[in-house]
Amino acid sequence: MAERYYFRLSRDGETIEDEAGVPAASLAHAEAEALVLIEEFRRSGELPDPAAGWRMEIHDGNGTVLRTLQLS
């Protein structure tokens, strides 16, 4: 059964929150979705400067951070 995972871009007090989330069969699947999303953001120019300390956190519906991906 798929769970819903959420993504959060953050750095030094700045946060961009994903409120919709994505259904995924596992945390590994959610991480793969996050990597695709990061690449789409990079290609479109929407991704904040990755050299500026941004990270993407994958969290559950309770807000518990399950995995953190550094974007730099």
PDB file of N, CA, C and O in Angstrom:
ATOM      1  N   MET A   1       0.830  -1.185   0.000  1.00  0.00           N
ATOM      2  CA  MET A   1       0.000   0.000   0.000  1.00  0.00           C
ATOM      3  C   MET A   1       0.876   1.250   0.000  1.00  0.00           C
ATOM      4  O   MET A   1       1.839   1.338   0.762  1.00  0.00           O
ATOM      5  N   ALA A   2       0.548   2.193  -0.837  1.00  0.00           N
ATOM      6  CA  ALA A   2       1.336   3.414  -0.950  1.00  0.00           C
ATOM      7  C   ALA A   2       1.071   4.355   0.224  1.00  0.00           C
ATOM      8  O   ALA A   2      -0.055   4.484   0.705  1.00  0.00           O
ATOM      9  N   GLU A   3       2.130   4.997   0.662  1.00  0.00           N
ATOM     10  CA  GLU A   3       2.034   6.046   1.670  1.00  0.00           C
ATOM     11  C   GLU A   3       2.254   7.380   0.966  1.00  0.00           C
ATOM     12  O   GLU A   3       2.754   7.417  -0.158  1.00  0.00           O
ATOM     13  N   ARG A   4       1.886   8.459   1.618  1.00  0.00           N
ATOM     14  CA  ARG A   4       2.114   9.785   1.045  1.00  0.00           C
ATOM     15  C   ARG A   4       3.358  10.378   1.699  1.00  0.00           C
ATOM     16  O   ARG A   4       3.482  10.420   2.923  1.00  0.00           O
ATOM     17  N   TYR A   5       4.270  10.833   0.851  1.00  0.00           N
ATOM     18  CA  TYR A   5       5.504  11.479   1.297  1.00  0.00           C
ATOM     19  C   TYR A   5       5.487  12.923   0.817  1.00  0.00           C
ATOM     20  O   TYR A   5       4.896  13.237  -0.216  1.00  0.00           O
ATOM     21  N   TYR A   6       6.138  13.794   1.571  1.00  0.00           N
ATOM     22  CA  TYR A   6       6.156  15.221   1.270  1.00  0.00           C
ATOM     23  C   TYR A   6       7.599  15.691   1.153  1.00  0.00           C
ATOM     24  O   TYR A   6       8.502  15.127   1.771  1.00  0.00           O
ATOM     25  N   PHE A   7       7.801  16.722   0.358  1.00  0.00           N
ATOM     26  CA  PHE A   7       9.138  17.272   0.149  1.00  0.00           C
ATOM     27  C   PHE A   7       9.188  18.682   0.715  1.00  0.00           C
ATOM     28  O   PHE A   7       8.206  19.422   0.678  1.00  0.00           O
ATOM     29  N   ARG A   8      10.350  19.033   1.238  1.00  0.00           N
ATOM     30  CA  ARG A   8      10.553  20.366   1.793  1.00  0.00           C
ATOM     31  C   ARG A   8      11.943  20.823   1.381  1.00  0.00           C
ATOM     32  O   ARG A   8      12.937  20.185   1.727  1.00  0.00           O
ATOM     33  N   LEU A   9      12.017  21.925   0.644  1.00  0.00           N
ATOM     34  CA  LEU A   9      13.301  22.557   0.335  1.00  0.00           C
ATOM     35  C   LEU A   9      13.589  23.533   1.463  1.00  0.00           C
ATOM     36  O   LEU A   9      12.725  24.330   1.829  1.00  0.00           O
ATOM     37  N   SER A  10      14.796  23.478   2.019  1.00  0.00           N
ATOM     38  CA  SER A  10      15.091  24.385   3.120  1.00  0.00           C
ATOM     39  C   SER A  10      16.571  24.719   3.190  1.00  0.00           C
ATOM     40  O   SER A  10      17.434  24.004   2.680  1.00  0.00           O
ATOM     41  N   ARG A  11      16.816  25.843   3.850  1.00  0.00           N
ATOM     42  CA  ARG A  11      18.173  26.288   4.179  1.00  0.00           C
ATOM     43  C   ARG A  11      18.051  27.463   5.142  1.00  0.00           C
ATOM     44  O   ARG A  11      17.158  28.296   4.984  1.00  0.00           O
ATOM     45  N   ASP A  12      18.891  27.541   6.089  1.00  0.00           N
ATOM     46  CA  ASP A  12      19.033  28.676   7.004  1.00  0.00           C
ATOM     47  C   ASP A  12      17.740  29.468   7.223  1.00  0.00           C
ATOM     48  O   ASP A  12      17.702  30.670   6.958  1.00  0.00           O
ATOM     49  N   GLY A  13      16.706  28.820   7.692  1.00  0.00           N
ATOM     50  CA  GLY A  13      15.475  29.530   8.028  1.00  0.00           C
ATOM     51  C   GLY A  13      14.506  29.745   6.881  1.00  0.00           C
ATOM     52  O   GLY A  13      13.386  30.200   7.114  1.00  0.00           O
ATOM     53  N   GLU A  14      14.895  29.436   5.654  1.00  0.00           N
ATOM     54  CA  GLU A  14      14.000  29.542   4.500  1.00  0.00           C
ATOM     55  C   GLU A  14      13.435  28.163   4.194  1.00  0.00           C
ATOM     56  O   GLU A  14      14.155  27.166   4.242  1.00  0.00           O
ATOM     57  N   THR A  15      12.140  28.108   3.880  1.00  0.00           N
ATOM     58  CA  THR A  15      11.515  26.823   3.588  1.00  0.00           C
ATOM     59  C   THR A  15      10.521  26.969   2.446  1.00  0.00           C
ATOM     60  O   THR A  15       9.743  27.922   2.398  1.00  0.00           O
ATOM     61  N   ILE A  16      10.560  26.010   1.531  1.00  0.00           N
ATOM     62  CA  ILE A  16       9.554  25.887   0.473  1.00  0.00           C
ATOM     63  C   ILE A  16       8.894  24.535   0.709  1.00  0.00           C
ATOM     64  O   ILE A  16       9.524  23.490   0.549  1.00  0.00           O
ATOM     65  N   GLU A  17       7.637  24.564   1.086  1.00  0.00           N
ATOM     66  CA  GLU A  17       6.922  23.362   1.531  1.00  0.00           C
ATOM     67  C   GLU A  17       6.054  22.785   0.413  1.00  0.00           C
ATOM     68  O   GLU A  17       5.368  23.519  -0.299  1.00  0.00           O
ATOM     69  N   ASP A  18       6.097  21.474   0.274  1.00  0.00           N
ATOM     70  CA  ASP A  18       5.212  20.732  -0.625  1.00  0.00           C
ATOM     71  C   ASP A  18       4.004  20.308   0.199  1.00  0.00           C
ATOM     72  O   ASP A  18       4.131  19.490   1.111  1.00  0.00           O
ATOM     73  N   GLU A  19       2.853  20.849  -0.110  1.00  0.00           N
ATOM     74  CA  GLU A  19       1.667  20.526   0.674  1.00  0.00           C
ATOM     75  C   GLU A  19       0.853  19.384   0.080  1.00  0.00           C
ATOM     76  O   GLU A  19       0.004  18.812   0.763  1.00  0.00           O
ATOM     77  N   ALA A  20       1.102  19.046  -1.185  1.00  0.00           N
ATOM     78  CA  ALA A  20       0.333  17.988  -1.839  1.00  0.00           C
ATOM     79  C   ALA A  20       0.927  16.608  -1.576  1.00  0.00           C
ATOM     80  O   ALA A  20       0.186  15.647  -1.370  1.00  0.00           O
ATOM     81  N   GLY A  21       2.238  16.501  -1.579  1.00  0.00           N
ATOM     82  CA  GLY A  21       2.895  15.221  -1.395  1.00  0.00           C
ATOM     83  C   GLY A  21       2.735  14.315  -2.601  1.00  0.00           C
ATOM     84  O   GLY A  21       2.057  14.651  -3.572  1.00  0.00           O
ATOM     85  N   VAL A  22       3.376  13.158  -2.516  1.00  0.00           N
ATOM     86  CA  VAL A  22       3.281  12.159  -3.584  1.00  0.00           C
ATOM     87  C   VAL A  22       3.057  10.791  -2.957  1.00  0.00           C
ATOM     88  O   VAL A  22       3.646  10.482  -1.921  1.00  0.00           O
ATOM     89  N   PRO A  23       2.219   9.975  -3.569  1.00  0.00           N
ATOM     90  CA  PRO A  23       2.080   8.608  -3.071  1.00  0.00           C
ATOM     91  C   PRO A  23       3.263   7.775  -3.561  1.00  0.00           C
ATOM     92  O   PRO A  23       3.659   7.870  -4.723  1.00  0.00           O
ATOM     93  N   ALA A  24       3.812   6.975  -2.684  1.00  0.00           N
ATOM     94  CA  ALA A  24       4.940   6.118  -3.056  1.00  0.00           C
ATOM     95  C   ALA A  24       4.859   4.828  -2.247  1.00  0.00           C
ATOM     96  O   ALA A  24       4.399   4.818  -1.105  1.00  0.00           O
ATOM     97  N   ALA A  25       5.315   3.746  -2.862  1.00  0.00           N
ATOM     98  CA  ALA A  25       5.264   2.428  -2.229  1.00  0.00           C
ATOM     99  C   ALA A  25       6.286   2.284  -1.102  1.00  0.00           C
ATOM    100  O   ALA A  25       6.130   1.443  -0.217  1.00  0.00           O
ATOM    101  N   SER A  26       7.340   3.117  -1.142  1.00  0.00           N
ATOM    102  CA  SER A  26       8.392   3.020  -0.132  1.00  0.00           C
ATOM    103  C   SER A  26       9.158   4.333  -0.071  1.00  0.00           C
ATOM    104  O   SER A  26       9.003   5.197  -0.934  1.00  0.00           O
ATOM    105  N   LEU A  27       9.979   4.471   0.949  1.00  0.00           N
ATOM    106  CA  LEU A  27      10.838   5.644   1.063  1.00  0.00           C
ATOM    107  C   LEU A  27      11.804   5.716  -0.116  1.00  0.00           C
ATOM    108  O   LEU A  27      12.084   6.804  -0.620  1.00  0.00           O
ATOM    109  N   ALA A  28      12.314   4.574  -0.559  1.00  0.00           N
ATOM    110  CA  ALA A  28      13.222   4.547  -1.713  1.00  0.00           C
ATOM    111  C   ALA A  28      12.525   5.087  -2.955  1.00  0.00           C
ATOM    112  O   ALA A  28      13.135   5.819  -3.734  1.00  0.00           O
ATOM    113  N   HIS A  29      11.266   4.741  -3.150  1.00  0.00           N
ATOM    114  CA  HIS A  29      10.497   5.245  -4.288  1.00  0.00           C
ATOM    115  C   HIS A  29      10.279   6.751  -4.152  1.00  0.00           C
ATOM    116  O   HIS A  29      10.372   7.480  -5.139  1.00  0.00           O
ATOM    117  N   ALA A  30       9.991   7.220  -2.945  1.00  0.00           N
ATOM    118  CA  ALA A  30       9.819   8.654  -2.713  1.00  0.00           C
ATOM    119  C   ALA A  30      11.118   9.403  -2.995  1.00  0.00           C
ATOM    120  O   ALA A  30      11.094  10.506  -3.542  1.00  0.00           O
ATOM    121  N   GLU A  31      12.251   8.810  -2.624  1.00  0.00           N
ATOM    122  CA  GLU A  31      13.546   9.441  -2.905  1.00  0.00           C
ATOM    123  C   GLU A  31      13.780   9.531  -4.413  1.00  0.00           C
ATOM    124  O   GLU A  31      14.268  10.551  -4.898  1.00  0.00           O
ATOM    125  N   ALA A  32      13.443   8.490  -5.151  1.00  0.00           N
ATOM    126  CA  ALA A  32      13.576   8.517  -6.609  1.00  0.00           C
ATOM    127  C   ALA A  32      12.712   9.621  -7.195  1.00  0.00           C
ATOM    128  O   ALA A  32      13.142  10.319  -8.113  1.00  0.00           O
ATOM    129  N   GLU A  33      11.496   9.790  -6.677  1.00  0.00           N
ATOM    130  CA  GLU A  33      10.610  10.876  -7.128  1.00  0.00           C
ATOM    131  C   GLU A  33      11.221  12.240  -6.814  1.00  0.00           C
ATOM    132  O   GLU A  33      11.139  13.163  -7.624  1.00  0.00           O
ATOM    133  N   ALA A  34      11.830  12.362  -5.641  1.00  0.00           N
ATOM    134  CA  ALA A  34      12.472  13.619  -5.248  1.00  0.00           C
ATOM    135  C   ALA A  34      13.616  13.960  -6.193  1.00  0.00           C
ATOM    136  O   ALA A  34      13.770  15.118  -6.582  1.00  0.00           O
ATOM    137  N   LEU A  35      14.415  12.973  -6.564  1.00  0.00           N
ATOM    138  CA  LEU A  35      15.537  13.215  -7.481  1.00  0.00           C
ATOM    139  C   LEU A  35      15.047  13.663  -8.853  1.00  0.00           C
ATOM    140  O   LEU A  35      15.663  14.525  -9.479  1.00  0.00           O
ATOM    141  N   VAL A  36      13.949  13.087  -9.324  1.00  0.00           N
ATOM    142  CA  VAL A  36      13.349  13.512 -10.595  1.00  0.00           C
ATOM    143  C   VAL A  36      12.874  14.959 -10.482  1.00  0.00           C
ATOM    144  O   VAL A  36      13.095  15.762 -11.388  1.00  0.00           O
ATOM    145  N   LEU A  37      12.226  15.285  -9.376  1.00  0.00           N
ATOM    146  CA  LEU A  37      11.731  16.639  -9.157  1.00  0.00           C
ATOM    147  C   LEU A  37      12.873  17.645  -9.105  1.00  0.00           C
ATOM    148  O   LEU A  37      12.778  18.725  -9.688  1.00  0.00           O
ATOM    149  N   ILE A  38      13.949  17.297  -8.412  1.00  0.00           N
ATOM    150  CA  ILE A  38      15.120  18.179  -8.338  1.00  0.00           C
ATOM    151  C   ILE A  38      15.668  18.441  -9.742  1.00  0.00           C
ATOM    152  O   ILE A  38      15.978  19.582 -10.083  1.00  0.00           O
ATOM    153  N   GLU A  39      15.788  17.405 -10.544  1.00  0.00           N
ATOM    154  CA  GLU A  39      16.308  17.566 -11.910  1.00  0.00           C
ATOM    155  C   GLU A  39      15.373  18.434 -12.748  1.00  0.00           C
ATOM    156  O   GLU A  39      15.845  19.266 -13.522  1.00  0.00           O
ATOM    157  N   GLU A  40      14.064  18.259 -12.613  1.00  0.00           N
ATOM    158  CA  GLU A  40      13.100  19.094 -13.340  1.00  0.00           C
ATOM    159  C   GLU A  40      13.247  20.563 -12.925  1.00  0.00           C
ATOM    160  O   GLU A  40      13.215  21.458 -13.770  1.00  0.00           O
ATOM    161  N   PHE A  41      13.408  20.802 -11.627  1.00  0.00           N
ATOM    162  CA  PHE A  41      13.610  22.171 -11.145  1.00  0.00           C
ATOM    163  C   PHE A  41      14.890  22.768 -11.729  1.00  0.00           C
ATOM    164  O   PHE A  41      14.910  23.931 -12.133  1.00  0.00           O
ATOM    165  N   ARG A  42      15.953  21.973 -11.773  1.00  0.00           N
ATOM    166  CA  ARG A  42      17.225  22.474 -12.324  1.00  0.00           C
ATOM    167  C   ARG A  42      17.072  22.848 -13.792  1.00  0.00           C
ATOM    168  O   ARG A  42      17.524  23.910 -14.218  1.00  0.00           O
ATOM    169  N   ARG A  43      16.434  21.972 -14.563  1.00  0.00           N
ATOM    170  CA  ARG A  43      16.261  22.234 -16.000  1.00  0.00           C
ATOM    171  C   ARG A  43      15.407  23.461 -16.270  1.00  0.00           C
ATOM    172  O   ARG A  43      15.667  24.208 -17.214  1.00  0.00           O
ATOM    173  N   SER A  44      14.393  23.671 -15.448  1.00  0.00           N
ATOM    174  CA  SER A  44      13.485  24.799 -15.674  1.00  0.00           C
ATOM    175  C   SER A  44      14.004  26.102 -15.068  1.00  0.00           C
ATOM    176  O   SER A  44      13.435  27.167 -15.310  1.00  0.00           O
ATOM    177  N   GLY A  45      15.065  26.026 -14.291  1.00  0.00           N
ATOM    178  CA  GLY A  45      15.609  27.218 -13.655  1.00  0.00           C
ATOM    179  C   GLY A  45      14.873  27.610 -12.384  1.00  0.00           C
ATOM    180  O   GLY A  45      15.125  28.684 -11.837  1.00  0.00           O
ATOM    181  N   GLU A  46      13.968  26.765 -11.902  1.00  0.00           N
ATOM    182  CA  GLU A  46      13.189  27.067 -10.704  1.00  0.00           C
ATOM    183  C   GLU A  46      13.903  26.703  -9.408  1.00  0.00           C
ATOM    184  O   GLU A  46      13.493  27.140  -8.333  1.00  0.00           O
ATOM    185  N   LEU A  47      14.946  25.922  -9.498  1.00  0.00           N
ATOM    186  CA  LEU A  47      15.644  25.475  -8.301  1.00  0.00           C
ATOM    187  C   LEU A  47      16.486  26.610  -7.723  1.00  0.00           C
ATOM    188  O   LEU A  47      17.265  27.240  -8.439  1.00  0.00           O
ATOM    189  N   PRO A  48      16.323  26.867  -6.420  1.00  0.00           N
ATOM    190  CA  PRO A  48      17.203  27.861  -5.801  1.00  0.00           C
ATOM    191  C   PRO A  48      18.657  27.445  -5.962  1.00  0.00           C
ATOM    192  O   PRO A  48      18.953  26.262  -6.134  1.00  0.00           O
ATOM    193  N   ASP A  49      19.540  28.386  -5.908  1.00  0.00           N
ATOM    194  CA  ASP A  49      20.971  28.153  -6.088  1.00  0.00           C
ATOM    195  C   ASP A  49      21.434  27.000  -5.197  1.00  0.00           C
ATOM    196  O   ASP A  49      21.494  27.156  -3.978  1.00  0.00           O
ATOM    197  N   PRO A  50      21.767  25.831  -5.792  1.00  0.00           N
ATOM    198  CA  PRO A  50      22.148  24.676  -4.978  1.00  0.00           C
ATOM    199  C   PRO A  50      23.438  24.883  -4.191  1.00  0.00           C
ATOM    200  O   PRO A  50      23.670  24.201  -3.192  1.00  0.00           O
ATOM    201  N   ALA A  51      24.267  25.805  -4.626  1.00  0.00           N
ATOM    202  CA  ALA A  51      25.511  26.057  -3.914  1.00  0.00           C
ATOM    203  C   ALA A  51      25.278  26.862  -2.636  1.00  0.00           C
ATOM    204  O   ALA A  51      26.202  27.071  -1.850  1.00  0.00           O
ATOM    205  N   ALA A  52      24.053  27.307  -2.438  1.00  0.00           N
ATOM    206  CA  ALA A  52      23.750  28.160  -1.291  1.00  0.00           C
ATOM    207  C   ALA A  52      23.256  27.369  -0.080  1.00  0.00           C
ATOM    208  O   ALA A  52      22.624  27.942   0.807  1.00  0.00           O
ATOM    209  N   GLY A  53      23.529  26.075  -0.025  1.00  0.00           N
ATOM    210  CA  GLY A  53      23.195  25.282   1.149  1.00  0.00           C
ATOM    211  C   GLY A  53      21.787  24.718   1.183  1.00  0.00           C
ATOM    212  O   GLY A  53      21.312  24.338   2.254  1.00  0.00           O
ATOM    213  N   TRP A  54      21.113  24.651   0.063  1.00  0.00           N
ATOM    214  CA  TRP A  54      19.759  24.098   0.036  1.00  0.00           C
ATOM    215  C   TRP A  54      19.796  22.582   0.195  1.00  0.00           C
ATOM    216  O   TRP A  54      20.746  21.922  -0.228  1.00  0.00           O
ATOM    217  N   ARG A  55      18.758  22.047   0.804  1.00  0.00           N
ATOM    218  CA  ARG A  55      18.591  20.609   0.928  1.00  0.00           C
ATOM    219  C   ARG A  55      17.108  20.280   0.737  1.00  0.00           C
ATOM    220  O   ARG A  55      16.240  21.122   0.968  1.00  0.00           O
ATOM    221  N   MET A  56      16.836  19.060   0.318  1.00  0.00           N
ATOM    222  CA  MET A  56      15.463  18.599   0.204  1.00  0.00           C
ATOM    223  C   MET A  56      15.246  17.527   1.252  1.00  0.00           C
ATOM    224  O   MET A  56      15.965  16.530   1.311  1.00  0.00           O
ATOM    225  N   GLU A  57      14.244  17.754   2.072  1.00  0.00           N
ATOM    226  CA  GLU A  57      13.878  16.784   3.095  1.00  0.00           C
ATOM    227  C   GLU A  57      12.645  16.030   2.631  1.00  0.00           C
ATOM    228  O   GLU A  57      11.713  16.622   2.085  1.00  0.00           O
ATOM    229  N   ILE A  58      12.643  14.743   2.846  1.00  0.00           N
ATOM    230  CA  ILE A  58      11.474  13.911   2.574  1.00  0.00           C
ATOM    231  C   ILE A  58      10.877  13.593   3.934  1.00  0.00           C
ATOM    232  O   ILE A  58      11.558  13.065   4.813  1.00  0.00           O
ATOM    233  N   HIS A  59       9.595  13.918   4.105  1.00  0.00           N
ATOM    234  CA  HIS A  59       8.981  13.663   5.398  1.00  0.00           C
ATOM    235  C   HIS A  59       7.625  13.011   5.248  1.00  0.00           C
ATOM    236  O   HIS A  59       7.032  13.011   4.169  1.00  0.00           O
ATOM    237  N   ASP A  60       7.143  12.456   6.341  1.00  0.00           N
ATOM    238  CA  ASP A  60       5.844  11.802   6.334  1.00  0.00           C
ATOM    239  C   ASP A  60       4.756  12.814   6.691  1.00  0.00           C
ATOM    240  O   ASP A  60       5.044  13.994   6.888  1.00  0.00           O
ATOM    241  N   GLY A  61       3.527  12.361   6.774  1.00  0.00           N
ATOM    242  CA  GLY A  61       2.396  13.238   7.059  1.00  0.00           C
ATOM    243  C   GLY A  61       2.436  13.873   8.432  1.00  0.00           C
ATOM    244  O   GLY A  61       1.747  14.865   8.671  1.00  0.00           O
ATOM    245  N   ASN A  62       3.223  13.327   9.337  1.00  0.00           N
ATOM    246  CA  ASN A  62       3.375  13.901  10.685  1.00  0.00           C
ATOM    247  C   ASN A  62       4.493  14.933  10.741  1.00  0.00           C
ATOM    248  O   ASN A  62       4.704  15.567  11.775  1.00  0.00           O
ATOM    249  N   GLY A  63       5.216  15.106   9.621  1.00  0.00           N
ATOM    250  CA  GLY A  63       6.318  16.061   9.589  1.00  0.00           C
ATOM    251  C   GLY A  63       7.659  15.470   9.985  1.00  0.00           C
ATOM    252  O   GLY A  63       8.654  16.193  10.049  1.00  0.00           O
ATOM    253  N   THR A  64       7.706  14.172  10.251  1.00  0.00           N
ATOM    254  CA  THR A  64       8.962  13.521  10.616  1.00  0.00           C
ATOM    255  C   THR A  64       9.857  13.402   9.392  1.00  0.00           C
ATOM    256  O   THR A  64       9.463  12.807   8.390  1.00  0.00           O
ATOM    257  N   VAL A  65      11.057  13.963   9.466  1.00  0.00           N
ATOM    258  CA  VAL A  65      12.003  13.902   8.349  1.00  0.00           C
ATOM    259  C   VAL A  65      12.557  12.481   8.272  1.00  0.00           C
ATOM    260  O   VAL A  65      13.109  11.956   9.239  1.00  0.00           O
ATOM    261  N   LEU A  66      12.397  11.878   7.099  1.00  0.00           N
ATOM    262  CA  LEU A  66      12.828  10.500   6.877  1.00  0.00           C
ATOM    263  C   LEU A  66      14.148  10.417   6.130  1.00  0.00           C
ATOM    264  O   LEU A  66      14.913   9.470   6.313  1.00  0.00           O
ATOM    265  N   ARG A  67      14.412  11.397   5.300  1.00  0.00           N
ATOM    266  CA  ARG A  67      15.652  11.410   4.522  1.00  0.00           C
ATOM    267  C   ARG A  67      15.928  12.852   4.123  1.00  0.00           C
ATOM    268  O   ARG A  67      15.000  13.626   3.891  1.00  0.00           O
ATOM    269  N   THR A  68      17.216  13.212   4.045  1.00  0.00           N
ATOM    270  CA  THR A  68      17.632  14.536   3.620  1.00  0.00           C
ATOM    271  C   THR A  68      18.600  14.400   2.457  1.00  0.00           C
ATOM    272  O   THR A  68      19.572  13.648   2.532  1.00  0.00           O
ATOM    273  N   LEU A  69      18.331  15.134   1.380  1.00  0.00           N
ATOM    274  CA  LEU A  69      19.184  15.136   0.182  1.00  0.00           C
ATOM    275  C   LEU A  69      19.833  16.513   0.068  1.00  0.00           C
ATOM    276  O   LEU A  69      19.130  17.520  -0.018  1.00  0.00           O
ATOM    277  N   GLN A  70      21.158  16.569   0.068  1.00  0.00           N
ATOM    278  CA  GLN A  70      21.864  17.833  -0.130  1.00  0.00           C
ATOM    279  C   GLN A  70      21.837  18.181  -1.611  1.00  0.00           C
ATOM    280  O   GLN A  70      22.083  17.317  -2.453  1.00  0.00           O
ATOM    281  N   LEU A  71      21.543  19.431  -1.939  1.00  0.00           N
ATOM    282  CA  LEU A  71      21.458  19.827  -3.340  1.00  0.00           C
ATOM    283  C   LEU A  71      22.752  20.405  -3.874  1.00  0.00           C
ATOM    284  O   LEU A  71      22.865  20.649  -5.075  1.00  0.00           O
ATOM    285  N   SER A  72      23.719  20.627  -3.022  1.00  0.00           N
ATOM    286  CA  SER A  72      24.993  21.185  -3.494  1.00  0.00           C
ATOM    287  C   SER A  72      25.978  20.103  -3.812  1.00  0.00           C
ATOM    288  O   SER A  72      27.102  20.393  -4.222  1.00  0.00           O
TER     289      SER A  72
END
